[in-house]
Each structure stands twice: as C-alpha cells, then as structure tokens.
Amino acid sequence: MESLLKSALSGLVVRGALELQTASGKRWLFGNGSEPEIGVRFVDAAAQRAFLFDPELKLGELFMDQRLLVERGSIYDFLYLLLDNARDSAPSPLLAAIDRLRFATRRWRQRNDPRRALRNVAHHYDLGEPLYDLFLDSDRQYSCAYFETPEQSLEDAQLAKKRHIAAKLRVGPGDKVLDIGCGWGGLAMYLAEVAGADQVLGITLSKEQRATAEARAAERGLGRQVVFSLTDYRHQDGEFDRIVSVGMFEHVGLGYYDTYFRNCRRLLRDDGLMLLHTIGCSGPPSHANPWLDRYIFPGGYLPTLSEMMPAIERAGLIVTDIEVLRLHYASTLRAWRERFMARRAEAARLYDERFCRMWEFYLAFCEAAFRCEDVVVFQLQLATRNDSVPLTRHYIAEREQALKTEEQRRRASSSNVP
C-alpha cells in the first residue's frame, strides 16, 4: 500500500517540495525543490489508505481528526501544492470513476426543497454570530469582495463590492428592491442609505441573520425603509424594480434553476433589472466537492454559465452584462483566513479544536481552489428588455463615482455630529 501512495504522489507532485513521512516512519521527497519544503506526516496506515482512495473527501477529514499532520508549512501550503500540481495531471482510473459516480448523483445530492434548504442554511449560517465576528469585516459581508487595488483593505474592498453592485443595478430614488439571501443586511442597508432606494426587502432562511439584520436596521433608523423576512424565494410575492442576490445562488441546487429564474422573472417589473452574484466554474460542469458538501455547505453547487443560461432564457430574462471576478475571492479568503488564524484561540473557546481545524481547512481549501482551479465569481446583470441599460458600460463607473461621493458626504456628516 505504501508503494501505491509513493507512486501516486510521485506522479502528482512535480513542482515544489514535499516531504512525506509514512505511518511506518519512512520519509519520501517529492517535487523539484523549487519552493520551501512542506512536511506532512500520516499518523496511521488507515489514514494513508483513505487519502489514497478518496482524497477529495478524506484529506479534510484526516486533517480535522489529526491523522494527517502538517509539520512544516501550513495546510494552505499543502493544499496549494496539491492543487497547483493537479492542473497538469490526470486522475487515476479509480479517482476518475469516483468522479463519474459523484457527477451522476449530483442532482440527488442537491434536493433543495424548501424544508431541506432551510436545514442546509441553518447548518452553516446559524453557527452563532461570535464566529463570524472573528474574521468578517465590520459589515459582515460574507461574500467575495471587490479589490480595486491589490493593497486595498478587506473593509474597503467589501464597500467597493456593494458600490459596484449598486452601480450595475442603477438603484435610485423610487426603487423597490428585493435582496434574495440578504445575509446580515449590509447590502440592503447600503442600497437604501447610499443608493437611495425607497424600499428594500431582504429575505433569508437564517433566523440568526434575520434577527441581526432587523436590529441593525432599527439602530440606524431604517426600520420602515429596510425590512427583513424569513422567506423562501419560492414563496415571495410582490413586484420589484430591482432584484439582487449575492452569494445565495450556490445554495439553490441544479434541479431548481428553472424554478429560481422563473420566480425572479415573476417578481421583476417589466422595466426592472436584476444582479446575480454567484461563485461558479469557468470550466465544464462538475460535482460539488464532497468534503465541503458534508461539513460546510450541504446541498451547495457551483454552476457554470452553460448550466445557468438555458434556465435564464426559459424564464424570459435577457443577459445584459456578464463580469467574471477571477482572483478577487482568493484575496478575500486570504484575508478571512489570516483573521481567523489570528483569533483561533477565541474560536476554540467558542467551539473546540476539531471545529477550528475544520474551519481552517475550509478557508484554506477554498482559497487554494480559487487560485489553482476553474473557480470564479460571476456577476450577471439580467433584464426583461434589451433597452433597460445604456449601450456602453460607462454608466457603471459614473454611478460608482457618484456613490463614492455620497459615502464621503455621509462620513463627513456623521463625524460632525456631537
């Protein structure tokens, strides 16, 4: 069995430097030594077998259970090394067969009916606000930031994300906005306070997020202008000038794309606009990562454009703009991971060491995937008419500048309050 492990890693790791110690004490070196050496050790022989036969699922579990130890470098360094090298190698026949099975059963794993969707959301988003305060920005934006420069802080990049979305939506006075998957309410309040929307309704399936969003809106005197509701998108009624959805579509499930976009069309006025911001894949359709599906985002799936477009067309919506944010989420995750690790002891007091290892693996794996694999963020602007937006994209930058001016005015006004 050890010879199979050695053969598999010899074929995979050709760049970088990896020293692996087996459970029996053998030490092997892999790669060309071009990077600082990463050292890992298997604690028991069963861990080696598990890693060899199903690394997508078992690597995270072994790290959580301390049966795979990273003794030099970090788990991020190890994951980046593996994923970077995997770009140039083909999976073994066994792993290719497991991939085909997971692909064939992906719709069954994403049976996100209203009851299951509620349970899936609670699994991740109702873990307690103190956890998210450890690593998110002050507005609790739990989605990809928009880095205007590489040096930009997480706080400023998340503000830039809200500004960018508001500009694409062309939100302004008189608009009634629906925010599907509103999180802790930061974007909804920005659309009201800065962009000037008359009314914003944020819907979520997270009880904790809704309670916090309501309290934040009330504290800022927005209780009537910004409202939050515990509502499934399938059960929402009304008509809206603008619809926005950030970081929610990944939880819809492949079998519900038609349902999602038809409901969006039903809720959108004939001259309205929608902005969909979702993680996706720039390559061909695949299956959800099994470790993330089991431990972090049950029922989650990253769509491709080829999977979304037919459902958008069938719903009667028109794609008026597509932007692909490629490495912005990698930078976001890097900031989250560094913040989490700096306050890891607090996380351990909230939960336990195994939870901390799980969360570290989650943040590290996702960052490495955004850097090495075909994982991106899509921003799709949708409309019902092809004359809903100007003919060129100049209006986006112009509107961003106007919003930035309003942000500065509001900051100056608040600083002058005694």
C-alpha positions in Angstrom: 0.0 0.0 0.0 2.8 2.4 0.8 4.3 1.8 -2.7 0.9 2.8 -4.2 1.0 6.0 -2.2 4.5 6.8 -3.2 3.7 6.1 -6.9 0.6 8.4 -6.8 2.4 11.3 -5.2 5.4 10.9 -7.5 3.1 11.3 -10.5 1.3 14.2 -9.0 3.9 16.4 -7.2 6.5 17.5 -9.8 6.7 21.2 -8.8 7.5 22.4 -5.3 9.0 20.4 -2.4 7.1 18.0 -0.3 8.5 15.6 2.4 6.0 13.0 3.5 6.5 10.7 6.4 4.5 7.5 6.4 3.0 5.8 9.5 5.8 3.3 9.5 8.4 6.1 9.6 9.6 6.2 6.0 10.4 9.6 4.6 9.9 10.5 0.9 10.7 13.6 -1.0 8.6 14.8 -4.0 8.9 17.6 -6.4 11.8 19.6 -7.8 12.7 21.5 -4.7 11.7 24.9 -6.2 9.7 26.1 -3.2 10.2 26.0 0.6 9.7 22.5 1.8 6.3 21.4 3.1 6.3 18.5 5.6 3.4 16.2 6.3 3.0 13.0 8.3 0.5 10.3 8.3 -0.3 9.0 11.8 -1.7 5.6 10.9 -1.8 3.2 7.9 -5.6 3.5 7.6 -5.2 7.3 7.1 -2.8 6.6 4.2 -5.3 4.2 2.5 -8.2 6.7 3.0 -6.1 9.5 1.4 -5.1 7.3 -1.5 -8.6 6.1 -2.4 -10.7 9.2 -1.9 -8.5 12.3 -1.3 -11.4 14.8 -2.1 -13.3 13.7 0.9 -10.7 12.1 3.2 -8.0 14.8 3.2 -10.1 17.2 5.1 -11.3 14.6 7.5 -7.8 13.4 8.2 -6.7 16.9 8.9 -9.7 17.5 11.2 -9.0 14.3 13.1 -5.2 14.9 13.4 -4.4 11.7 11.4 -2.6 13.9 8.8 -0.3 16.4 10.4 1.3 19.3 8.7 4.7 19.7 10.4 6.3 22.3 8.1 4.3 24.9 6.4 0.5 25.2 6.7 -2.5 23.2 5.5 -2.9 26.0 2.9 0.6 25.5 1.7 0.0 21.7 1.3 -3.4 22.2 -0.5 -2.0 24.8 -2.8 0.9 22.4 -3.7 -1.5 19.6 -4.5 -4.0 21.7 -6.5 -1.3 23.6 -8.4 0.3 20.3 -9.5 -3.1 18.7 -10.2 -3.6 21.2 -13.1 -1.1 19.2 -15.1 -2.0 15.7 -14.2 -4.9 13.3 -14.9 -6.7 11.4 -12.0 -6.1 7.7 -11.6 -8.7 5.4 -13.1 -10.2 4.8 -9.6 -10.5 8.5 -8.8 -11.9 9.2 -12.3 -14.6 6.5 -11.6 -15.5 8.1 -8.3 -15.8 11.5 -10.0 -18.2 10.0 -12.6 -20.3 8.5 -9.8 -20.5 11.8 -7.9 -21.3 13.6 -11.2 -24.1 11.1 -11.9 -25.7 11.5 -8.5 -25.2 15.3 -8.1 -28.9 16.2 -8.6 -29.9 13.7 -5.9 -27.5 15.3 -3.5 -28.9 18.8 -4.3 -32.6 18.0 -3.4 -33.0 21.5 -2.0 -36.7 21.6 -1.5 -37.9 24.3 1.0 -37.6 22.1 4.0 -34.1 20.8 3.1 -33.0 24.3 2.1 -34.0 25.7 5.5 -32.0 22.9 7.2 -28.9 23.4 5.0 -28.8 27.2 5.6 -29.1 26.6 9.4 -26.2 24.2 9.2 -23.8 27.0 8.2 -25.3 30.4 8.8 -26.8 29.8 12.3 -23.5 28.8 13.9 -23.5 31.9 16.1 -22.5 35.5 15.4 -19.3 35.5 17.5 -17.8 33.1 15.0 -18.3 35.4 12.0 -17.1 38.4 14.0 -13.7 36.7 14.2 -12.9 37.1 10.5 -15.5 39.1 8.6 -15.4 42.9 8.0 -17.4 45.2 10.3 -20.4 45.0 7.9 -20.3 41.2 7.9 -20.1 40.8 4.2 -19.8 37.1 3.7 -19.2 37.0 0.0 -16.5 37.9 -2.5 -15.0 41.4 -2.0 -14.1 43.6 -5.0 -10.4 44.6 -4.8 -9.9 47.8 -6.8 -6.1 47.5 -6.0 -4.1 44.6 -4.6 -3.3 46.6 -1.5 -6.9 47.5 -0.6 -8.1 46.5 2.8 -10.9 44.0 3.3 -13.1 46.7 4.7 -12.6 49.0 1.7 -12.9 46.1 -0.8 -16.2 45.0 0.7 -17.5 48.5 0.4 -16.3 48.6 -3.2 -18.3 45.4 -3.8 -21.5 47.0 -2.6 -20.8 50.1 -4.6 -20.1 48.1 -7.7 -23.3 46.1 -7.4 -25.5 49.2 -6.7 -24.0 50.9 -9.8 -24.8 47.9 -12.0 -28.3 47.8 -10.6 -28.8 51.5 -11.2 -30.6 51.8 -7.9 -32.0 55.2 -7.0 -35.0 57.1 -5.5 -38.3 55.5 -6.2 -36.9 52.0 -6.5 -38.3 49.0 -4.6 -35.6 46.4 -4.2 -35.7 42.7 -3.3 -32.5 41.2 -1.8 -32.6 37.4 -2.1 -30.3 35.9 0.5 -29.7 39.1 2.4 -27.2 37.8 5.0 -26.8 40.3 7.9 -28.4 43.1 5.9 -25.3 45.2 4.9 -26.1 45.4 1.2 -29.8 46.1 1.7 -29.0 49.0 4.1 -26.4 50.4 1.6 -28.9 50.3 -1.2 -31.3 52.4 1.0 -28.9 54.7 2.7 -26.3 55.5 0.0 -28.0 54.5 -3.3 -31.3 56.0 -2.2 -33.8 53.1 -2.8 -37.2 53.9 -1.4 -37.8 50.4 0.0 -35.6 47.3 0.3 -36.9 43.9 1.3 -34.3 41.3 2.3 -35.2 37.7 2.5 -33.2 34.9 4.1 -33.7 31.4 5.6 -31.3 32.1 8.5 -33.1 33.0 11.7 -30.0 34.5 13.3 -29.1 36.6 10.2 -32.7 38.0 10.1 -32.7 38.9 13.7 -29.4 40.7 13.4 -30.3 42.5 10.2 -33.6 43.7 11.8 -31.7 45.0 14.8 -29.1 46.8 12.7 -31.7 48.5 10.5 -33.7 49.7 13.6 -30.5 51.0 15.2 -29.8 53.1 12.0 -33.4 54.4 11.8 -34.2 52.3 8.7 -36.9 50.1 10.2 -39.5 51.1 7.7 -37.3 51.6 4.7 -35.5 48.3 5.0 -37.4 45.2 6.0 -36.2 41.6 6.5 -38.2 38.5 6.3 -37.7 34.7 6.9 -38.9 33.7 3.4 -38.0 31.2 0.8 -37.6 32.8 -2.7 -40.2 30.4 -4.0 -42.8 31.9 -1.6 -42.1 35.6 -2.1 -44.9 37.7 -3.5 -44.9 41.3 -5.0 -43.3 43.2 -7.8 -39.9 44.9 -7.6 -37.9 47.4 -9.7 -34.7 45.7 -8.8 -33.6 42.3 -7.6 -30.2 41.5 -6.2 -28.8 38.2 -5.0 -25.3 37.8 -3.6 -23.8 34.5 -2.5 -27.2 32.7 -2.4 -27.5 31.0 -5.8 -24.8 28.5 -4.8 -27.4 27.0 -2.4 -30.2 26.7 -5.0 -29.3 23.4 -6.4 -29.0 22.3 -10.1 -32.5 20.9 -10.3 -34.1 24.2 -9.2 -32.5 26.7 -11.7 -35.7 26.9 -13.7 -37.7 27.5 -10.5 -35.3 30.2 -9.3 -35.2 32.2 -12.5 -38.9 31.9 -13.2 -39.7 33.2 -9.8 -37.2 36.1 -10.3 -39.0 36.9 -13.6 -42.4 36.8 -11.8 -41.2 39.2 -9.2 -39.4 41.7 -11.5 -41.2 44.6 -13.1 -41.2 44.7 -16.9 -38.6 47.5 -16.9 -36.6 46.2 -14.0 -33.1 45.0 -13.5 -31.5 42.0 -11.6 -27.9 41.4 -10.5 -26.9 37.9 -9.7 -23.5 37.5 -7.9 -22.5 33.8 -7.5 -19.5 31.6 -7.3 -19.2 29.4 -10.3 -16.9 27.4 -12.5 -15.4 28.6 -15.8 -14.8 25.1 -16.9 -17.3 22.3 -17.8 -20.0 21.1 -15.3 -18.8 19.0 -12.4 -19.9 17.9 -9.0 -19.7 19.6 -5.6 -16.6 18.9 -3.5 -17.7 16.1 -1.2 -15.9 17.4 1.9 -17.5 20.9 1.5 -20.9 19.3 0.9 -20.7 17.1 4.0 -19.2 19.6 6.5 -19.6 23.2 5.3 -22.3 23.8 2.6 -24.6 20.8 2.4 -26.6 20.9 -0.9 -24.3 23.5 -2.4 -23.2 23.5 -6.0 -21.1 25.9 -8.2 -22.8 26.5 -11.5 -21.3 27.0 -14.9 -22.6 29.6 -17.4 -23.8 26.7 -19.6 -26.0 25.4 -16.8 -27.5 28.8 -15.9 -28.1 30.3 -19.4 -30.8 27.8 -20.6 -32.8 28.4 -17.4 -32.4 32.2 -17.8 -33.6 32.1 -21.3 -36.6 29.8 -20.5 -37.6 32.3 -17.8 -37.8 35.1 -20.3 -34.9 37.1 -18.9 -32.2 38.8 -21.0 -28.5 38.8 -20.1 -27.4 42.4 -20.4 -23.9 42.1 -18.8 -21.6 39.5 -17.5 -18.5 40.2 -15.4 -16.1 37.4 -14.2 -14.2 38.2 -11.0 -11.3 35.8 -11.1 -9.0 36.2 -8.1 -11.0 38.6 -6.0 -12.3 35.8 -3.9 -8.9 34.3 -3.4 -7.8 37.6 -1.9 -11.0 37.7 0.2 -10.4 34.3 1.6 -6.8 35.1 2.3 -7.9 38.0 4.5 -10.6 35.8 6.2 -8.1 33.0 6.9 -5.5 35.4 8.3 -8.0 37.0 10.6 -9.4 33.6 11.7 -6.0 32.3 12.5 -5.1 35.4 14.4 -8.1 34.8 16.7 -8.0 31.0 16.6 -7.9 30.7 20.4 -11.2 32.5 20.6 -12.7 30.2 18.1 -11.5 27.2 20.1 -13.2 28.6 23.2 -16.5 29.0 21.2 -16.3 25.5 19.8 -13.4 23.1 20.0 -10.1 22.3 18.4 -11.6 19.9 15.8 -14.0 22.7 14.7 -11.0 25.1 14.3 -9.2 22.6 12.2 -12.3 22.1 10.1 -12.7 25.9 9.6 -9.0 26.4 8.8 -9.2 23.6 6.2 -12.4 25.2 4.7 -10.8 28.7 4.3 -7.5 27.3 3.1 -9.0 24.8 0.6 -11.3 27.5 -0.9 -8.5 30.0 -1.3 -6.3 27.4 -3.0 -9.2 26.4 -5.3 -9.8 30.0 -6.4 -6.1 30.3 -7.2 -5.5 27.0 -8.9 -8.8 25.7 -10.3 -11.6 27.0 -12.5 -13.5 28.6 -9.6 -14.6 32.2 -10.2 -17.3 34.6 -9.4 -19.9 35.6 -12.0 -21.9 38.8 -11.9 -24.8 38.5 -14.3 -27.0 41.5 -15.0 -30.4 40.4 -16.2 -33.4 42.3 -17.6 -36.7 41.8 -19.4 -35.9 44.3 -22.1 -32.8 44.9 -24.1 -33.0 48.7 -23.6 -33.0 48.6 -19.8 -29.4 49.8 -19.6 -27.2 52.2 -21.6 -25.4 50.9 -24.7 -22.0 51.2 -23.1 -20.6 50.4 -19.6 -19.5 53.9 -18.9 -22.6 54.4 -16.6 -21.2 51.9 -14.1 -18.0 53.9 -13.4 -20.0 57.1 -13.4 -22.5 55.8 -10.9 -19.7 54.3 -8.7 -18.1 57.8 -8.5 -21.5 59.3 -7.5 -22.0 56.7 -4.8 -18.4 57.2 -3.5 -19.2 60.9 -3.2 -22.3 60.2 -1.3 -20.3 57.8 1.0 -17.9 60.6 1.7 -20.6 63.1 2.4 -22.3 60.7 4.9 -19.0 60.1 6.7 -18.3 63.8 7.0 -21.8 64.4 8.2 -21.6 61.7 10.9 -18.2 62.9 12.1 -19.7 66.4 12.7 -22.4 65.0 14.9 -21.5 66.0 18.5 
